[in-house]
Amino acid sequence: MSTHNPAFIPAKFPNPLWDPNFLLCEEDPGGVLVCEFVQLRAQYASLRKAHTILCNSNEKYLYSMRTFLQPPLKPDTQVYLGYRVVRHQQPDVYPTPFRSQPARYTNWTEPPYTTGIPEKYYNTKYRANAVIIMLARNSDVDGAESSITQLEARFNAQFGYPYVFLNDVPFTEEFKRRMRAVVSTSAEFGLVPPEHWNQPEWINEEKASKARDKMGAKHVPFGTSVSYRNMCRFYSGFFFRHALLLQYQYYWRVEPDVQFSCDIQFDPFLFMQGEDKKYGFTISLPDDRTTIRTLRKNVRGTVSVYFSSRMSAPTSEPERAAEFVNKNPDLVSPDNGVDMLLDTHKSGKKEYNRCHFWSNFEIGDFDLWRGEPYMKFFEFLDSRGGFYYERWGDAPVHTFGGKCAPSDWEFFSQLPAALLFARKDQVHFFNEIGYQHGEIQHCPVGSAFERGRCTCSQATSVDRTSLSCLNRYDALFVSRP
């Protein structure tokens, strides 16, 4: 075996669970260069042909690792991952234009999305390490088929990203058959582990049942549903740990019965990678007050401790949150978007305004959720029991954890953690993607509407109504003296 320089493969392979320290390469009898690198953080793994990548007109077969055990993974276990490189000349799977760039913006006069998607991300032959995911029930088959059919027509028939479908019970053969019939690429079907889905045994069922009955009497959406609470908790702290998703870095969450109203001619995953984005959204609205009552209190308490100059004093149980944040000040992004979630009252005090990103559409970087900071926060929030004693949603959790304030982390360890753990410019509004869920829709404005051949109505778009929180997001990027 001949040993070659590790530069044959990118120095940073796009997966947080992979650590390519070195490569061993050799030519097989057919003249194909075969390279292997040591992968340090999986206990059991298998190799499979994941996808074909075109790189500078040279075909590369990427064999990906799939782990069968959930984290935590033993750090001293060595697993080999192989590449087959055909007609190897330019080995850069992710060319320089699509690698994450360092932060380039310090003084903003307008939100980053107003400049549009750079042309290099349109109609590109390169691909990111990404997946489209859907959590669905067997009874959702019609809605799932509709959503995927539209996404294929508008985007994925051109870009060819794989799908992973998840369910808390085994998928029926009909569901799998119908999904395979409409996708243009591979589709995998996974089962959510019971320990990631079911209500934990330590939850006081009597207390949780009373809370559900109370919400039902007030006609709170999904107020009486245990399965909805299970889903919110799963998306907040467990989906990114599923074995079928561990090999990917980026994901696009799609739900049944949604509509895509524009052609998506650019690659949002490469855009996320190349522009150093962590979380992407299309709709931002206030959450229902009745579903996040103590979340508001905890958010207020934590934020007041960490951002004492920005928010009013805590009113309920801030001690644990304050203790956690004070012990981990380095977890907070210094240029986060916490101000998006705070409104100033006439008294001059600031309070949580319930704004969050609608997580039924999100494009994200798994690194945001898989990191130790978010994992610790999710465990902290989960221990409060609010997913079941109230009805904490994964959307405000994602919003809090990723982009907003430390208090958000308390209740949402993973999903909406875009606001706190990321810089504000790493949270991106995808104006170009027309999207509708139920009666609420986002319709692109400006040249994106014509270029995307959109069929939505700009007049009924939620963005510029009083219901939308987009104006608060925009305000984050207005330079202040």
N, C-alpha and C positions, 0 to 999 in steps of 0.2 A: 504493500500500500504506500502510495506517495502522499506526503502531507503538503497541503497548500495553505497559502495565506488566508486567514479568516476574513479578509476583505472581500472574498468572493460572495459573502452574504452580508446584508446590511448589519451594521453594528448594533442597531436596536430593533429587534424583531417585535412587531406590534402585539404583544400579549403580556400582561403583567405576571402571568404564571410561568413564563419561559425566560430562561437566563442563558443565552447563547455565549458561553465563555470562550469556546474554541470550536474549530471545525476539523474534521478528518475527511479528506476527499480522495477518491480513486476513480479510475476509469474502468468501466465494465467491458466485457468482450466486444460489445457493440460500439465502443467509443463514447459512451455516455458518462459524464462526470457525476459521480454520486458523492454527496457530502453529508456528513452527520455532525451534529453538535450536541453537547451534553445539556440535558434539561434537568434542573435540580429540584423542582418543587412538585413532583407528582409521585404518588405511591405505586399505582398501577396504570398502565397506559397501553393503548394500541395505536397502530399507525393505519391511516386510511387516506386515500386520495381525496383531498378536500375540494380543490378547484384548480383549474388551469389558469395561469397568469401569462399574459403577453407582455414581454418586456423588451423594448427596443427591437421588435420583430423576432425575438428569440423566445421560444416556448419553454415554460418552466412548469414542472409538475410539483406542486407543493403537497407534501404529505404532512398531515396535521396530527397532533396528539389529542386523544380524548381520555380524560381521567374518569374512573368509575367510582371513586370515593369523593365524598364531599370534603371541603376544607374543614379543619386545618390539615394541611398536608405535611408530611415529614420532610424537612429541608435537606436531609442527607441522602435521599433516594435518587439514584441516577437512572434516567430513562433517555434513550436515544431517539432523536427525531431526524428523519431523513429528507433530503432534497434530491430530486433528479433534475439535472440541468442539461437541457438539450441545446446543442450548438452554442455553448456558453461563450459569450463575448462581453456583454455589459451586464453584470450580475445584479444591478440595482433593482430589486423588486419594487421598491418605493423610491422613485427618482427624487432628486433634491427638491424640485418644486412642490412635491407632495409630502415632504417631511414637516413635522411640526416646527414652526418658526418661533423664535423667542418673542416675548411681548414687544410690540412696536408702537403701542399707543399709550400716551401718557395724558395728553390734554385733548379732550373731546369737545366738539362743538355740535355734534349730532350723533345719533345711534349708529353703530357700525353697519347695520343691515341696509341703511339708506344708500350705500354705495353699490349695492348689488353683489351677486356672486361673481368672482373673477372669472374671466373667460376660460382660463386653463382648466377649470373643473367641468366644462361642458363637453359632452361627447368624447370623453377620454377613454382610451383603451386600458388604462391602468385600473386596478381595483384595490380597495382596502380590505382589511381583515374584519369583515362585518357580516351581520346576519339580520334577517327580518324575523321578529318573534310575535307570536299570537297565543294568548291564553284564552281557551275557548271550551265550552261544554259541547257535548255531542248534539244537544238540541240547538246549538248555534250554527249548525252546518250551513243553512241558507245564508245567514248573515256573513259568515266567514267566507263562503264562496263568493258573495257579492263584493266584499272588501278586497279580497285577493285578486279577483278578476279585474277590478278597476286599477289596483296598484300595478298589476302586470301591464295593462294597456298604457298606463300613464308613465311608468318608470321601469319596472324590473325586466320586462321583455328585452329591453336594450342593455341593461347593466348586469343582469344575471347573478344576483345575490341569493344565497341559500335561505331556506325557511326552516324555522323550528316551531312546531305547534306543541303546546303544553296543556295538560288537563289533570284534574285531581282524581279522575277515574280513567281507565283505559279507553282510548278512542275506538269507536266502532269501525268496522271495515268500510261502511258507507262513507263515514267522514273522511277516512284516509283516501279512499278511491276518488272522491269528489275533489279533494284538495290537490291530489297528484294530477288530476285532469286539467286543472287551471294554472298550475305553476309551470314556469319555463325552465326551472332549475331543480335542484334537489330539495326534498322535503323530509324532515325527520319529525317523529312523533314521540313525545316524552311524557312520562308520568311524574307528577309532582309528589315527592316523598310525603307521607302523612305527617311527619314531624315538622314539615315546612308549611303545611296547610291547615291542619286541624287546630281548633282552639286549645291552647295549652292546658294541662291538667291543673296548673296552679291558679288559673283564673277562677274566681268565686262565681259559680254559675248563677247562684241566687241573685247576686248583685248585678251580674250581666243581664239576666233575664228581666229584672225590674227596669233596667236602663232601656232595653229593647221595647218593652211595653210602653214606657213613657214616651219614647220617640214615635212609636206607632200611633199613639193617641194624638200626637201633634202632626201626624202625616209627614214626618221627615222622610225624604227619599232613602230607601233601603234601611230605614230605621229599625225594622224588625228582623232583618236578614243576618243570619250568622255566616252564611257562605260569602256574602259581600264583605263582611269584616275579615274573613279568612283571606279573601283575595287582596284586600288592602294591605294586610300584614305581609302576605307573600311578596307582593310587589315592592313593599318597603324594605324588606330585609333578606329575601331569600332567592328571588328569581335569578339574580346574577351568579348564584352559587350552583345552579343546576348543571349537572354533568354535561349536557349537550351544548351548553353555552360557554364552558370554560375555555374553549379554544379561540374564542373571538375577543376582539377589543371593542368594536363598535356595534351598536344595535339600533334597530328601528322598531318601536312598539306599534303594532297595528291591532285594532279591535274589530270584532264583527259589526256589520251594519254601519260602517262609516263610508263617506264619499270623498273621492279625490277628484277635484274639478279642473285641474290643470296638468298639462304635460310637464314632467320633471326631467329636463334635458341635461341637468348637471348631476354630478355625483355628490350627494350630501355627506357621505362618509369620508370621501377624499377631502372635501371642504373642511370637515371637522378636524381631520388629521393635519392638513396643511396649514390651517389657520389657527391651530391650537385652541379649538373649541371643546368644551366638555359636555354641554347640554343644549339641545335645540328644542324650541316649542313653536306653536302657531297660535294658541289661544291662552289668554290669562284672564281669570275672573276671580271675584271674591268667593270664598267658600261659605257654606251654610253655618251660621253662628251656632246652631244647636248641636252640630256634630263635632265641634272643636272647642267646647266651652273651656275645659281646663287646659287645653293646648294653648289657647290665647293667654291664659294666666301664666303658664310655664314659659311661654315665649317672652312675655313681657318681663317676667322675673329674670330670666337668663340674660336677655338683652340689656336690661337695666344694670346688671352687674358688670357686664363686659363693655357695654357702650353707655356708661353712666351719663355721659353728656347728651345722649340722644333720646333717652326714653325715660318715662315716669317710673317711680319706685314700684317694686314688685308688690303684688297683692295676695299671692297664694303660693306657698311651698316652693320658693326659689332656691332653697338651700342646696339641694342635690345638684340642680343645674349649675348653680354658681360654683359649687365645689368642682364639678367636672371641668367646666371651662377654665377656671383659675389654675387647675393642674395641667391643662393642655392649651395654653395660649397660642402655641405655635401652629395649632390646627386651623386657626382662623385665617382666611385669606386677607391680607392687609388692604386689598382694593375690592372688597366684596360689594354685593348689591343690597345690603341690609336696608338702605333708605327706601327701597321700593316697597317695603312692607310696613313702613311707618308713616302715619298721617299726623300732622300737627293740629292739635285742638286749639280753640280760642284761648285756652288757659296757657298755651305755650308748650304743654306736655305732648309727647308723642306716644302713639299706641298702635298696636298691630291692627292692620286694616283688612285682614283675611285674604289678601291677594295670594294667588298661587297659580302655577302653570297647570293647565289641563294635561294630565299625564296619559290620557287615552291616546294622545299623539305625543311621542317624544323620540328624539334621536339623541343617543348619548354615548359616552365613553365609559365602558365598564370599569375603568380605573377609578372613576369617581366613587363608585360604590364598594369596590373590592378592597380599597385601602383600609388600613387599620383605623384611621380617624373615624370614618363613617361607620365601620363595623362596631366600634365602641359606642358610638352615639346610638345606633339602632338598639343595641343591647340595653342601653340606659333607658331609652324611650319605651321599649317593649316591656321592661320591668314595671312600668307604671300601669300597664293594663288598659290604656286608653283606647286601643283598637277594639276592645270588647265592652268596656264600661261606658264608652261613648261610641263614636264611630269615626275615629280618625281615618282620614283617607290617605292613600298613597300620594296623591297629588300635592297636598300641602307639605307632606313629609319630604318629597323630592325637592320641592321649592325651598323649604327651610334648609335641608341638609346641604344642598348644593350651592345655593346662591344667597340665602338670606342671612339669618342670624343664628348665633349659637343656640338659642332656645329652640330653633327649628330642629336642630340636630337632635335635641332631646327626644322629640317625638317621631322623627323620621330618620332612621339611621341611614337610609340609602336612597330611596327614589328621588325625591325632590331636593336632594342635598346639593343641588347645583348652585344655590345662591351663597352658601356659606363657605364651602370648601374651594370654590373657584373664584377667580377674578370676575368682575362684572362683565368684562368684554369676552369672557369665555362662555357666557350664556347667550345664546343667539336666537333671535326671532327670525324664523324662515318665512319671510314675506312671500317668497316665490311659490310656496306650496299651498294650493287651494285645498281646504279641508273642511269637512262638515261632520259633526257628531250630533245626532238628534236634530233639534231645531236651531242649533247655534253653529255658525260657520265663519271661517276666515276666508276672505277673498283678496287676492293680491291687488296692489295698487301700482300705478306707474307703468313702466315698460314691461314689467314682469307679467302683467295681465295679458298683453298682446303676444309676447314671446311664448308664454305657456299655453296659448290658445284656450284660455280659461272659459268655462261655461257657467261660472257662478255669477251672482249678482252683487256688485260692489255696494249697491244701495242697502242691502240687507246684511252686510258684513258686520260682525260684532266689534271690530277693532276700534272704531271711532265713536262708539256709543258710550253712554255713561256707565254701562255695565262692565266695560273692558278695563283691565288694569294696564293696558299697553302704554298709556300716557305716563304712568309711573315708571315703567321700564325705560321709556324714552328719556325721562328726566334725569336718569342716572348719568347720562353722557353729556349733559350740558355743563361746560366748564364753568367753574366758579372762581372768582378772584381769591 
